[in-house]
Amino acid sequence: MKTIESVCVYCGSSNGRDENHFAAGLTLGRSLAGAGLRLVYGAGTKGIMGAVARGAMDAGGAVTGIIPKFLIRKEATEVELTRLDELVVTDDMHQRKHLMFDRSDAFVALPGGIGTLEEIVEIMTWAQLARHEKPIVFANISGFWNPLLTLIQHMRDEGFVHSAQRVQPLVVDRAEDIVPALLAAPASDGGNGEAPVAIERL
């Protein structure tokens, strides 16, 4: 498995009701920068998206923002976007998602809404279809992802998750544990070319 150099973070463009979610974004951004990992994200400057980027930039980290033209005014401010060391503007959401995938060695889902859910589920789908073996993390801050994780287990139990060994996201409860979990993930491959063994809970 390729060494992790860049991490894609999916998350909400609003703060949400739980202040722990926003704080987790700041912590993750700082952790990525501290480990020398580039943040790849949707270029939003508001909400949890803005927190992750701010945490990374304030700690001297590298940040790539990828955003479609029509979302710039909704999710970002032009002044804040100038702080990113790399900004990619796409024509549509499909191009954005593919670029985020191509530019990233791992994926993290912080709390967010329907868009965040759609993005991380698509990455899991591509893993199930053997399109990649990149680590996937659910940042389960304050148990945010518990309902989805329960649903995924229900799907497994009912026989609807084929190639289940390819769909084993890491579940991490604390933001400060995400980067260590990602950095440990490639080493768990065991050299047999199979998908890495998941760390179910830290």
PLY file of the C-alpha trace (Angstrom):
ply
format ascii 1.0
element vertex 202
property float x
property float y
property float z
element edge 201
property int vertex1
property int vertex2
end_header
0.00 0.00 0.00
1.20 3.48 -0.86
2.61 5.62 1.94
0.05 8.17 3.10
1.03 11.69 2.13
-2.37 13.35 1.69
-5.69 12.88 3.45
-9.12 13.81 2.14
-11.51 15.06 4.82
-15.26 15.08 4.26
-17.34 17.12 6.71
-20.13 19.63 7.13
-20.06 23.19 5.85
-21.95 24.26 8.97
-20.95 24.01 12.63
-23.69 21.64 13.73
-25.22 21.72 17.20
-22.45 19.90 19.08
-19.43 22.14 19.64
-17.26 19.03 19.91
-17.62 18.53 16.15
-16.12 21.93 15.33
-13.33 21.38 17.86
-12.60 18.01 16.27
-12.15 19.72 12.92
-9.54 22.08 14.36
-7.76 19.20 16.09
-7.67 17.04 12.98
-6.32 19.90 10.88
-3.53 20.52 13.36
-2.76 16.80 13.56
-2.47 16.47 9.79
-0.09 19.42 9.65
1.95 18.07 12.55
2.41 14.77 10.73
3.40 16.47 7.48
0.26 15.29 5.70
-1.47 17.43 3.08
-5.14 18.16 3.69
-7.39 17.67 0.67
-10.92 18.94 1.21
-13.86 20.68 -0.40
-12.42 24.21 -0.02
-15.21 25.44 2.23
-14.23 28.14 4.69
-17.30 27.85 6.89
-18.43 25.33 9.48
-16.42 22.20 10.23
-14.80 22.39 6.78
-13.41 25.78 7.68
-12.25 24.48 11.05
-10.21 21.66 9.51
-8.56 24.00 7.03
-7.88 26.65 9.67
-6.35 24.09 12.02
-4.05 22.82 9.27
-3.01 26.24 7.98
-2.44 27.74 11.43
-0.11 24.82 12.15
1.82 25.37 8.92
0.25 22.52 6.99
-0.33 22.19 3.26
-3.94 22.47 2.11
-5.57 21.68 -1.23
-9.12 22.91 -1.67
-11.27 21.56 -4.50
-14.61 23.25 -5.15
-17.07 23.60 -8.05
-17.74 27.12 -9.31
-21.35 27.24 -8.16
-20.46 26.51 -4.51
-17.81 29.16 -4.01
-20.18 31.80 -2.65
-22.21 29.28 -0.66
-19.42 27.51 1.18
-16.46 29.89 1.06
-15.30 33.47 1.01
-12.85 34.64 -1.62
-10.60 36.21 1.01
-10.29 32.96 2.95
-9.70 30.95 -0.22
-6.58 33.01 -0.94
-5.00 31.47 2.19
-5.02 27.98 0.65
-1.71 27.07 -0.93
-3.59 25.22 -3.68
-7.12 25.89 -4.95
-8.75 23.86 -7.72
-12.05 25.09 -9.17
-14.06 22.45 -11.01
-17.04 22.60 -13.35
-19.26 20.29 -11.32
-19.54 17.99 -8.31
-18.52 14.84 -10.20
-15.22 16.37 -11.28
-14.65 17.60 -7.73
-15.19 14.16 -6.20
-12.93 12.39 -8.69
-10.13 14.91 -8.15
-10.45 14.58 -4.38
-10.15 10.82 -4.76
-7.17 11.02 -7.12
-5.30 13.50 -4.93
-5.77 11.58 -1.66
-4.17 8.52 -0.06
-6.79 8.14 2.69
-10.24 9.42 3.62
-11.79 10.73 6.83
-15.45 11.50 7.47
-16.04 14.00 10.25
-19.64 14.85 11.20
-21.64 16.36 8.37
-24.86 16.19 6.41
-26.20 14.45 3.33
-23.28 15.57 1.16
-20.73 14.17 3.61
-22.66 10.92 3.81
-22.86 10.61 0.04
-19.13 11.21 -0.37
-17.92 8.69 2.18
-20.41 6.02 1.08
-19.22 6.41 -2.50
-15.62 5.87 -1.36
-16.74 2.73 0.48
-18.56 1.56 -2.65
-15.42 1.97 -4.74
-13.50 -0.04 -2.12
-16.09 -2.81 -2.28
-15.69 -2.86 -6.06
-11.90 -3.20 -5.65
-11.17 0.21 -7.15
-8.89 1.14 -4.26
-7.46 -0.04 -0.92
-7.02 3.39 0.64
-7.82 3.64 4.36
-11.24 5.03 5.30
-11.95 6.53 8.72
-15.22 7.40 10.39
-14.41 10.09 12.94
-17.14 9.04 15.34
-17.07 12.20 17.44
-19.67 12.01 20.23
-21.03 8.88 18.55
-22.16 10.85 15.51
-21.81 7.96 13.05
-23.32 5.25 15.28
-26.65 5.10 13.38
-24.84 4.62 10.05
-22.45 2.04 11.47
-25.45 0.13 12.84
-27.08 0.24 9.41
-23.92 -1.02 7.71
-23.73 -3.92 10.16
-27.41 -4.66 9.48
-26.64 -4.74 5.74
-23.80 -7.20 6.42
-26.03 -9.38 8.56
-28.68 -9.44 5.83
-26.13 -10.43 3.20
-26.11 -7.22 1.18
-22.45 -6.24 1.68
-20.45 -8.42 -0.64
-16.63 -8.50 -0.49
-17.03 -7.41 3.12
-13.29 -7.70 3.70
-12.87 -4.68 1.43
-15.35 -2.55 3.37
-13.82 -2.27 6.82
-13.53 1.40 7.71
-11.60 2.41 10.77
-13.82 3.82 13.51
-12.08 6.40 15.67
-13.80 8.19 18.54
-11.30 10.99 19.21
-9.95 13.47 16.67
-6.41 13.24 18.07
-6.36 9.49 17.34
-7.24 9.75 13.65
-3.78 10.47 12.23
-2.06 7.74 14.31
-4.71 5.27 13.08
-4.11 6.26 9.47
-0.35 6.04 9.75
-0.67 2.57 11.28
-3.09 1.35 8.60
-0.56 0.71 5.76
1.65 -1.34 8.08
-1.26 -3.70 8.76
-1.31 -4.96 5.16
0.95 -7.85 6.07
2.54 -7.89 2.63
-0.09 -10.19 1.10
-1.68 -7.61 -1.18
-5.05 -7.84 0.55
-7.00 -4.95 2.08
-5.55 -3.84 5.43
-7.01 -5.19 8.63
-9.28 -2.54 10.12
-8.84 -1.06 13.55
-12.45 -1.38 14.70
-12.21 0.92 17.69
-9.42 2.90 19.33
0 1
1 2
2 3
3 4
4 5
5 6
6 7
7 8
8 9
9 10
10 11
11 12
12 13
13 14
14 15
15 16
16 17
17 18
18 19
19 20
20 21
21 22
22 23
23 24
24 25
25 26
26 27
27 28
28 29
29 30
30 31
31 32
32 33
33 34
34 35
35 36
36 37
37 38
38 39
39 40
40 41
41 42
42 43
43 44
44 45
45 46
46 47
47 48
48 49
49 50
50 51
51 52
52 53
53 54
54 55
55 56
56 57
57 58
58 59
59 60
60 61
61 62
62 63
63 64
64 65
65 66
66 67
67 68
68 69
69 70
70 71
71 72
72 73
73 74
74 75
75 76
76 77
77 78
78 79
79 80
80 81
81 82
82 83
83 84
84 85
85 86
86 87
87 88
88 89
89 90
90 91
91 92
92 93
93 94
94 95
95 96
96 97
97 98
98 99
99 100
100 101
101 102
102 103
103 104
104 105
105 106
106 107
107 108
108 109
109 110
110 111
111 112
112 113
113 114
114 115
115 116
116 117
117 118
118 119
119 120
120 121
121 122
122 123
123 124
124 125
125 126
126 127
127 128
128 129
129 130
130 131
131 132
132 133
133 134
134 135
135 136
136 137
137 138
138 139
139 140
140 141
141 142
142 143
143 144
144 145
145 146
146 147
147 148
148 149
149 150
150 151
151 152
152 153
153 154
154 155
155 156
156 157
157 158
158 159
159 160
160 161
161 162
162 163
163 164
164 165
165 166
166 167
167 168
168 169
169 170
170 171
171 172
172 173
173 174
174 175
175 176
176 177
177 178
178 179
179 180
180 181
181 182
182 183
183 184
184 185
185 186
186 187
187 188
188 189
189 190
190 191
191 192
192 193
193 194
194 195
195 196
196 197
197 198
198 199
199 200
200 201
